[in-house]
Amino acid sequence: MNVQPIDLTAIVAIVMGSLTILIPVAGITARFALKPVAESIARMREGQAASQTTALLERRVALLEQQLQGMESTVGRLEDEHDFQRQLDAPR
């Protein structure tokens, strides 16, 4: 059984020649395979941002409603006090 020496230069040349074709093909394939995944992740993040914006707006509206209720109660008390003062000032 004769063992032939390995021609390292030929093996490196074959591997490098194959890689010059395989690397661009793998890159193009990966681009088309990963593009839908990247787009879906971007849409998911946009949806989360929209839900956060909605939650923030809901909190702001709730705060405005509380302030409006406070102002309405203050106006009601002022009306009651005005009526009371008018009754005190009215001649008997």
PAFI-938124 format. One record per residue: x, y, z of N, C-alpha, C in turn; residue in three letters. Coordinates in steps of 0.2 Angstrom, whole numbers, padded with zeros to 4 digits. Each point is the difference from the previous one (the first is absolute). Layout:
// PAFI-938124
   n.x   n.y   n.z  ca.x  ca.y  ca.z   c.x   c.y   c.z resn
     X     Y     Z     X     Y     Z     X     Y     Z  ALA
...
// end
This chain:
// PAFI-938124
   n.x   n.y   n.z  ca.x  ca.y  ca.z   c.x   c.y   c.z resn
  0004 -0006  0000 -0004  0006  0000  0004  0006  0000  MET
  0000  0004 -0005  0004  0006 -0001 -0004  0006  0002  ASN
  0003  0004  0005 -0004  0006  0002  0003  0006 -0004  VAL
 -0004  0003 -0004  0002  0006 -0003  0000  0006  0004  GLN
  0005  0005 -0001  0000  0006  0004 -0006  0004 -0002  PRO
 -0002  0004  0005 -0006  0005 -0002  0003  0006 -0003  ILE
 -0003  0002 -0005  0002  0006 -0003 -0004  0006  0003  ASP
  0003  0003  0005 -0003  0005  0003 -0002  0006 -0004  LEU
  0004  0002 -0005 -0001  0006 -0004 -0007 -0002 -0004  THR
 -0001 -0005 -0003 -0005 -0002 -0004 -0007  0000  0005  ALA
  0001 -0002  0006 -0006  0000  0004 -0002  0007  0002  ILE
  0005  0004  0001 -0002  0007  0002 -0003  0004 -0006  VAL
  0003 -0002 -0006 -0003  0003 -0006 -0007 -0002 -0001  ALA
 -0001 -0006  0001 -0007 -0002 -0001 -0005  0003  0005  ILE
  0002  0000  0006 -0004  0003  0005 -0001  0008 -0001  VAL
  0005  0003 -0002 -0001  0007 -0001 -0004  0002 -0006  MET
  0001 -0004 -0005 -0004  0000 -0006 -0008 -0001  0001  GLY
 -0001 -0005  0004 -0007 -0001  0002 -0003  0005  0004  SER
  0004  0003  0005 -0002  0005  0004 -0002  0007 -0003  LEU
  0004  0001 -0006 -0002  0006 -0004 -0007  0000 -0003  THR
 -0002 -0006 -0001 -0007 -0001 -0003 -0005 -0001  0006  ILE
  0002 -0004  0005 -0005 -0001  0005 -0002  0006  0005  LEU
  0005  0004  0001 -0001  0005  0005 -0005  0005 -0003  ILE
  0000  0003 -0006 -0005  0004 -0003 -0007 -0003  0000  PRO
  0000 -0007 -0002 -0006 -0003  0000 -0003 -0001  0007  VAL
  0004 -0001  0005 -0003 -0001  0006 -0002  0007  0003  ALA
  0003  0005 -0002 -0002  0007  0002 -0007  0002 -0003  GLY
  0000 -0002 -0006 -0007  0002 -0004 -0005 -0004  0003  ILE
  0001 -0007  0001 -0005 -0004  0003 -0002  0002  0007  THR
  0005  0002  0004 -0001  0003  0007 -0004  0006  0000  ALA
  0001  0004 -0005 -0004  0007  0000 -0007 -0002 -0002  ARG
 -0002 -0004 -0004 -0007 -0002 -0002 -0003 -0004  0006  PHE
  0004 -0003  0003 -0003 -0004  0006 -0001  0004  0006  ALA
  0004  0005  0001  0000  0004  0007 -0004  0006 -0001  LEU
 -0001  0002 -0006 -0004  0007 -0001 -0007 -0001  0003  LYS
 -0004 -0005 -0001 -0007  0000  0003  0001 -0001  0007  PRO
  0005 -0003  0003  0000  0000  0007  0002  0007  0003  VAL
  0004  0004 -0003  0002  0006  0002 -0006  0005 -0001  ALA
 -0004 -0001 -0005 -0006  0004 -0001 -0005 -0001  0006  GLU
 -0001 -0006  0001 -0005 -0002  0005  0002  0002  0007  SER
  0007  0000  0002  0002  0003  0006 -0001  0008  0000  ILE
  0001  0003 -0005 -0001  0007 -0001 -0007  0002  0001  ALA
 -0005 -0004 -0003 -0007  0001  0001 -0002 -0001  0007  ARG
  0003 -0005  0003 -0002 -0002  0007  0002  0006  0005  MET
  0006  0003 -0001  0002  0005  0004 -0004  0007 -0002  ARG
 -0002  0001 -0006 -0005  0005 -0001 -0006 -0001  0004  GLU
 -0003 -0006  0000 -0006 -0001  0003  0001  0001  0008  GLY
  0005 -0002  0003  0001  0001  0007  0001  0008  0001  GLN
  0003  0004 -0005  0000  0007  0001 -0007  0003  0000  ALA
 -0004 -0003 -0005 -0007  0003  0000 -0004 -0002  0006  ALA
  0001 -0006  0003 -0003 -0001  0006  0002  0004  0006  SER
  0006  0001  0000  0003  0005  0005 -0003  0007  0000  GLN
  0000  0002 -0007 -0003  0007 -0001 -0007  0000  0002  THR
 -0004 -0005 -0001 -0007  0000  0002 -0001  0000  0007  THR
  0004 -0004  0004  0000  0000  0007  0002  0006  0003  ALA
  0005  0004 -0003  0001  0006  0002 -0005  0005 -0001  LEU
 -0003  0000 -0005 -0006  0004 -0002 -0006 -0001  0005  LEU
 -0001 -0006  0001 -0005 -0002  0005  0001  0003  0007  GLU
  0006 -0001  0002  0002  0003  0007 -0001  0008  0000  ARG
  0002  0003 -0006 -0001  0007  0000 -0007  0002  0000  ARG
 -0005 -0004 -0004 -0007  0002  0000 -0003 -0001  0007  VAL
  0002 -0005  0004 -0002 -0002  0006  0002  0006  0005  ALA
  0006  0002 -0001  0002  0006  0005 -0004  0006 -0002  LEU
 -0001  0002 -0006 -0004  0005 -0002 -0008  0000  0003  LEU
 -0002 -0006 -0001 -0007 -0001  0003  0000  0001  0008  GLU
  0005 -0002  0003  0001  0001  0007  0000  0008  0002  GLN
  0004  0003 -0004  0000  0007  0001 -0006  0004 -0002  GLN
 -0004 -0003 -0005 -0006  0003 -0002 -0005 -0001  0006  LEU
  0000 -0006  0003 -0005 -0001  0006  0002  0004  0006  GLN
  0006  0001  0001  0002  0005  0005 -0002  0007 -0001  GLY
  0001  0002 -0006 -0003  0007 -0002 -0007  0001  0001  MET
 -0004 -0006 -0002 -0007  0000  0000 -0002  0001  0007  GLU
  0003 -0004  0005 -0002  0000  0007  0002  0007  0003  SER
  0005  0003 -0002  0002  0006  0002 -0005  0006 -0002  THR
 -0002 -0001 -0006 -0005  0005 -0003 -0007 -0001  0004  VAL
 -0001 -0006  0001 -0007 -0002  0004  0001  0003  0007  GLY
  0005  0000  0003  0001  0003  0007  0000  0007  0000  ARG
  0003  0003 -0005  0000  0007 -0001 -0007  0003 -0001  LEU
 -0004 -0004 -0004 -0007  0002 -0001 -0004  0000  0006  GLU
  0001 -0006  0004 -0004  0000  0006  0002  0005  0005  ASP
  0007  0002  0000  0002  0006  0005 -0003  0006 -0003  GLU
 -0001  0001 -0006 -0002  0006 -0003 -0008  0001  0002  HIS
 -0004 -0006 -0001 -0007  0000  0002  0000  0001  0007  ASP
  0004 -0002  0005  0000  0001  0007  0001  0007  0001  PHE
  0005  0003 -0003  0001  0007  0001 -0006  0005 -0002  GLN
 -0003 -0002 -0006 -0005  0004 -0002 -0006 -0001  0005  ARG
 -0001 -0006  0003 -0006  0000  0004  0002  0004  0007  GLN
  0006  0000  0002  0002  0004  0006 -0001  0007 -0002  LEU
  0001  0003 -0006  0000  0007 -0001 -0007  0002 -0002  ASP
 -0004 -0005 -0001 -0007  0002 -0002 -0004  0003  0006  ALA
 -0004  0005 -0002 -0004  0004  0006 -0005 -0005  0002  PRO
 -0002  0001  0006 -0005 -0005  0003 -0007  0003  0000  ARG
// end
